[in-house]
């Protein structure tokens, strides 16, 4: 008779999957769910709010996309009456903000979610747009679809609360403006194989961004728990069935898994000492080096997903990453042309198409940031030479002063 071998089962306590898009009836409405629980945007927001590196990149990218000003094409050639109308449009295009602030909000949504939404309000005659309002894209869900075309959207202040009935808004279409004076324009970048919701362009680094947030929770929990070592519990009272293994795993996972439970002690209660579990302290060697390597991997993968050419452009300082001003300027131009400019152009094109529907068409251009506005004094000190810093504040290079002193000595 063969001896029964001990069975080993490995569990993965945490996985991050891409969202699924499924048609569901919610509060009597046909809605395409965004993720299994229809709350994937909330998960994206949580990553934005908990990963420090990801947050820094999002903040800087969105500001670069929004630029520093709004320029009206041909503004110098407008007469006094036209300037008054144009100024009125720029300042009252939205019910709660001017065009500059509208661009900032759009840029933030587009950077975080890969999409943005605008509420379009038509005038009483339905022949001109009266207002263009920003709508929080995280609160928008796709509604009924016919032959691949979205007919309407739904907006809810809180999708977690099923008692709140979502508001239906028709898809933007000038041909149906008379019937539907309130419409919604959902703008996203084309992604192969995705006919529904937009995904952010950093989607490939979602696991790394989540890991960055979890690392900070892990360290905080370790300190709060007094660096109590993690423990391994080995049950020595026989091999349970696979179903029993799953039950035990679920119970332990709910109570002990995750970064917030780092360093906690597991307690067990047994019928007798003979059946007590064998407790062993898990000691990891070179833990400090492993965390250093892990942080480096997290940083590199998040930067790569965001297509960042230099971490210093995002206000992130890395060891050994000095670089001269010329190298940084080149990195800035590459990032501006290859990443920021195309996304800014999409926003400009969208707004200009809508502004053309006003009685007096206005074509706008977002004025981009210049190279040196985003660097603090500390950053400049770490990347510029003494002569470059002196030249920036109008002082002569040290080498020229030394030469003058030598010449004066010779004359004397």
C-alpha positions in Angstrom: 0.0 0.0 0.0 1.4 3.3 -1.1 2.0 5.9 1.6 -0.1 9.1 1.1 2.2 12.0 0.3 1.7 15.4 1.8 -0.2 17.7 -0.6 1.1 21.2 -1.3 -1.2 23.9 -2.6 0.1 27.4 -3.5 -2.2 30.4 -3.3 -1.8 33.7 -5.0 -3.2 36.2 -2.5 -3.4 39.2 -4.8 -3.9 39.6 -8.6 -4.9 42.6 -10.7 -6.9 41.8 -13.8 -8.0 44.1 -16.7 -11.6 45.2 -16.4 -14.3 43.3 -18.1 -17.2 45.0 -20.1 -20.5 43.3 -19.6 -24.1 44.4 -20.4 -26.2 44.5 -17.2 -29.6 46.0 -16.2 -29.0 48.5 -13.4 -32.1 50.2 -11.9 -34.0 49.2 -15.0 -31.4 50.6 -17.4 -29.3 48.8 -19.9 -25.7 49.7 -18.9 -22.3 48.4 -19.9 -20.5 47.6 -16.6 -17.0 49.0 -16.2 -15.3 46.1 -14.5 -16.8 43.1 -12.7 -18.5 45.4 -10.0 -18.9 48.4 -12.3 -16.4 50.3 -10.1 -13.1 50.1 -12.1 -12.8 53.9 -12.3 -12.8 54.0 -8.5 -10.0 51.6 -8.5 -8.0 53.8 -10.9 -8.7 56.8 -8.6 -7.5 54.8 -5.6 -4.1 54.1 -7.4 -3.8 57.8 -8.3 -4.4 58.8 -4.6 -2.1 56.1 -3.0 0.9 55.7 -5.3 3.3 58.6 -4.7 5.3 58.1 -7.9 2.2 57.6 -10.0 0.6 60.7 -8.5 3.6 62.9 -9.2 3.7 61.8 -12.8 -0.1 62.3 -13.3 0.1 65.8 -11.8 3.0 66.9 -13.9 1.7 65.4 -17.2 -1.7 66.9 -16.8 -0.2 70.3 -16.1 2.0 70.0 -19.2 -1.0 69.0 -21.4 -3.1 71.9 -20.1 -0.2 74.4 -20.8 0.1 77.9 -19.3 -2.5 79.8 -21.4 -5.2 79.8 -24.1 -4.5 81.6 -27.3 -7.2 82.6 -29.8 -6.2 82.3 -33.4 -6.4 85.6 -35.3 -7.3 87.5 -32.1 -5.3 90.5 -33.2 -7.5 90.9 -36.3 -10.8 91.0 -34.5 -12.8 94.2 -34.3 -14.0 95.6 -31.0 -17.4 93.9 -31.3 -16.0 90.5 -32.2 -13.5 90.7 -29.3 -16.3 91.3 -26.8 -18.2 88.2 -28.1 -15.0 86.1 -28.2 -14.1 87.2 -24.6 -17.6 86.3 -23.5 -17.3 82.8 -25.0 -13.9 82.2 -23.4 -15.1 83.2 -20.0 -18.6 81.8 -20.0 -18.2 78.7 -22.1 -18.9 76.6 -19.0 -21.4 77.3 -16.2 -18.8 77.1 -13.4 -15.4 77.9 -15.0 -13.7 79.7 -17.8 -12.1 77.9 -20.8 -8.6 77.7 -19.2 -10.0 75.9 -16.1 -12.1 73.6 -18.4 -8.9 72.6 -20.2 -7.2 71.8 -16.9 -10.0 69.6 -15.8 -10.1 67.8 -19.1 -6.3 67.3 -19.0 -6.5 65.7 -15.6 -9.3 63.3 -16.6 -7.5 62.4 -19.8 -4.2 61.7 -18.0 -5.8 59.6 -15.2 -8.5 57.7 -17.2 -7.4 58.0 -20.9 -10.7 59.7 -21.6 -12.9 62.8 -20.7 -16.5 63.7 -21.0 -18.2 67.0 -21.8 -21.9 68.0 -21.3 -23.2 69.9 -24.4 -26.1 72.3 -23.8 -27.8 73.6 -27.0 -29.5 77.0 -27.1 -33.3 77.5 -27.4 -33.2 77.6 -31.2 -31.1 74.4 -31.2 -28.8 76.0 -33.9 -25.9 76.9 -31.6 -24.2 75.5 -28.5 -24.9 77.5 -25.4 -22.5 75.8 -22.9 -19.8 73.2 -22.7 -19.5 71.8 -19.2 -17.0 69.4 -17.7 -18.4 66.1 -16.4 -16.4 63.8 -14.1 -15.6 60.9 -16.4 -15.4 58.5 -13.4 -19.1 58.9 -12.9 -20.1 58.1 -16.5 -21.1 54.7 -17.8 -22.0 53.6 -21.3 -25.7 52.9 -22.0 -27.6 51.3 -24.9 -25.6 50.3 -28.0 -27.0 49.5 -31.4 -24.7 48.1 -34.1 -21.7 49.3 -32.3 -23.0 52.9 -31.8 -23.6 54.3 -28.3 -27.0 55.9 -28.1 -26.8 57.2 -24.6 -24.8 57.4 -21.4 -25.6 57.3 -17.7 -24.3 59.5 -14.9 -24.4 58.8 -11.2 -22.8 60.6 -8.3 -22.2 57.3 -6.6 -22.3 54.0 -8.5 -21.7 52.1 -5.3 -25.2 53.2 -4.1 -27.7 51.2 -6.1 -30.5 53.3 -4.6 -29.4 56.3 -6.6 -31.0 56.3 -10.0 -28.5 57.2 -12.8 -29.4 60.1 -15.1 -29.6 59.3 -18.8 -27.8 61.7 -21.2 -28.0 61.3 -25.0 -24.9 60.9 -27.1 -23.6 64.2 -28.7 -25.2 64.6 -32.1 -26.1 68.0 -33.7 -28.8 66.2 -35.8 -30.7 65.3 -32.6 -30.2 68.6 -30.8 -33.8 69.7 -31.2 -35.1 66.5 -29.5 -32.2 66.3 -27.0 -30.9 69.7 -26.0 -28.6 68.1 -23.3 -26.0 65.7 -24.7 -22.8 64.1 -23.7 -19.5 63.8 -25.7 -17.3 61.0 -24.6 -13.7 61.4 -25.9 -11.1 58.6 -25.8 -8.0 57.6 -27.7 -8.4 54.7 -30.1 -7.3 51.4 -28.6 -7.3 48.2 -30.7 -9.9 45.7 -29.7 -11.7 48.1 -27.2 -15.1 49.3 -28.3 -16.3 50.4 -24.9 -14.5 52.3 -22.2 -11.1 53.9 -22.5 -8.1 52.5 -20.6 -5.3 54.8 -19.4 -2.1 54.6 -21.4 -0.2 53.4 -18.4 -2.5 50.3 -18.1 0.5 47.9 -18.6 2.0 49.2 -15.3 -1.2 48.8 -13.2 0.4 46.0 -11.1 3.5 48.1 -10.5 1.5 51.1 -9.5 -0.6 49.0 -7.1 2.7 47.5 -5.7 4.1 51.0 -5.1 1.0 51.8 -3.0 1.1 48.5 -1.1 4.8 48.9 -0.3 4.1 52.1 1.7 1.3 50.3 3.5 3.5 47.4 4.3 6.2 49.6 5.9 3.7 51.6 7.9 2.0 48.4 9.2 5.4 46.9 10.2 6.2 50.0 12.2 2.7 50.1 13.8 3.0 46.4 14.8 6.5 46.9 16.2 8.2 44.9 13.5 6.7 41.6 14.8 8.0 38.8 12.5 5.7 37.1 10.1 4.8 33.5 11.0 4.3 30.3 9.1 1.6 27.9 10.5 1.9 24.2 9.6 -1.1 22.1 10.6 0.2 18.6 11.6 -3.1 16.8 12.0 -3.5 15.3 8.5 -4.0 16.4 5.0 -7.5 17.9 4.4 -9.5 17.6 1.2 -9.1 20.3 -1.5 -12.4 21.8 -0.4 -11.3 22.0 3.2 -8.0 23.6 2.0 -10.0 26.3 0.2 -12.1 27.0 3.3 -8.9 27.3 5.5 -7.2 29.5 2.9 -10.3 31.8 2.6 -10.4 32.3 6.4 -6.7 33.1 6.6 -6.7 35.3 3.6 -9.6 37.5 4.9 -7.9 37.9 8.3 -4.1 38.0 7.5 -3.3 38.7 3.8 -2.4 42.1 2.4 0.1 44.8 3.2 -1.9 46.2 6.1 -1.3 43.0 8.1 2.5 43.0 7.7 4.3 41.7 10.8 1.1 40.5 12.6 1.0 37.4 14.9 -1.4 34.5 14.1 -3.2 32.9 17.1 -4.5 29.3 17.0 -6.8 27.4 19.4 -6.5 23.6 19.6 -8.2 20.7 21.3 -4.9 19.4 22.7 -1.2 20.2 22.7 -0.5 17.1 20.5 -2.5 18.6 17.7 -1.1 22.1 18.1 0.3 23.6 14.8 4.0 24.0 14.3 4.9 27.7 14.4 8.1 28.9 12.7 9.4 32.4 12.3 10.0 33.4 8.7 13.2 35.2 8.4 14.1 36.8 5.0 17.8 37.5 4.3 19.0 40.7 2.7 15.5 42.2 3.0 16.9 45.7 2.8 18.6 45.0 -0.6 15.5 43.3 -1.9 13.4 46.4 -1.1 15.9 48.6 -2.8 15.8 46.4 -6.0 12.0 46.3 -5.8 11.7 50.1 -5.5 14.0 50.5 -8.6 11.9 48.0 -10.6 8.7 49.8 -9.5 10.1 53.2 -10.6 11.4 52.0 -13.9 8.2 50.2 -14.9 5.9 53.1 -13.9 8.2 55.6 -15.8 8.2 53.3 -18.9 4.4 53.0 -18.9 4.0 56.8 -18.7 6.7 57.1 -21.5 8.7 59.5 -19.2 12.1 60.3 -20.7 13.7 61.5 -17.5 12.3 61.1 -13.9 13.6 64.7 -13.1 10.9 66.1 -15.5 8.3 64.7 -13.1 10.0 66.0 -10.0 11.3 62.5 -9.1 15.0 62.3 -8.1 16.9 59.0 -8.5 20.3 58.0 -7.3 23.0 58.8 -9.8 20.6 60.7 -12.1 22.3 64.1 -12.3 22.5 65.0 -16.0 23.3 68.4 -17.4 20.9 71.0 -18.5 21.4 70.1 -22.2 20.4 66.4 -21.5 17.4 67.5 -19.6 16.3 69.9 -22.3 16.6 67.1 -24.9 14.5 64.8 -22.6 11.9 67.6 -22.2 11.6 68.1 -25.9 11.3 64.4 -26.6 8.6 64.0 -24.0 6.8 67.1 -25.1 6.7 66.1 -28.8 6.1 62.4 -28.5 3.8 62.3 -25.4 2.3 65.6 -24.4 1.8 67.3 -27.8 -0.5 64.5 -29.3 -2.7 64.4 -26.2 -2.9 68.2 -26.1 -3.8 68.2 -29.8 -6.7 65.8 -29.2 -8.1 68.2 -26.6 -7.6 71.3 -28.9 -9.3 69.5 -31.9 -12.3 68.4 -29.7 -12.8 71.9 -28.3 -12.4 73.7 -31.6 -15.1 71.4 -33.2 -17.5 72.4 -30.4 -16.5 76.1 -30.4 -17.2 76.2 -34.1 -20.9 75.6 -33.2 -21.1 78.9 -31.5 -22.5 81.8 -33.4 -19.1 83.4 -33.6 -16.6 80.6 -34.2 -13.5 80.7 -32.0 -10.4 78.6 -32.7 -8.1 78.2 -29.7 -4.6 76.9 -29.2 -3.2 75.7 -25.9 0.1 77.5 -25.1 2.7 74.9 -24.0 5.0 75.1 -21.0 8.6 76.3 -21.5 11.5 74.1 -20.5 12.7 75.6 -17.2 9.4 76.4 -15.4 9.1 73.1 -13.6 12.4 72.9 -11.9 12.9 73.9 -8.2 16.1 75.5 -6.9 17.1 72.2 -5.3 16.6 70.3 -8.6 18.7 72.9 -10.5 21.5 72.7 -7.9 21.6 68.9 -8.4 21.8 69.0 -12.2 23.7 72.2 -13.1 27.3 73.1 -12.8 28.5 76.1 -10.8 29.1 78.1 -14.0 25.6 77.2 -15.4 24.0 78.3 -12.1 26.0 81.5 -12.1 25.0 82.3 -15.7 21.3 81.6 -14.8 21.3 84.4 -12.2 23.5 86.8 -14.3 26.9 86.2 -12.7 30.1 85.6 -14.6 31.5 82.1 -14.8 34.1 81.2 -12.2 36.7 80.5 -14.9 36.5 84.1 -16.2 36.8 85.6 -12.7 39.9 83.5 -12.1 41.4 84.6 -15.4 40.8 88.3 -14.5 42.4 87.9 -11.1 45.5 86.4 -12.7 45.7 89.2 -15.2 45.4 91.8 -12.4 48.2 90.1 -10.5 50.4 90.3 -13.6 49.7 94.0 -14.2 50.4 94.8 -10.5 
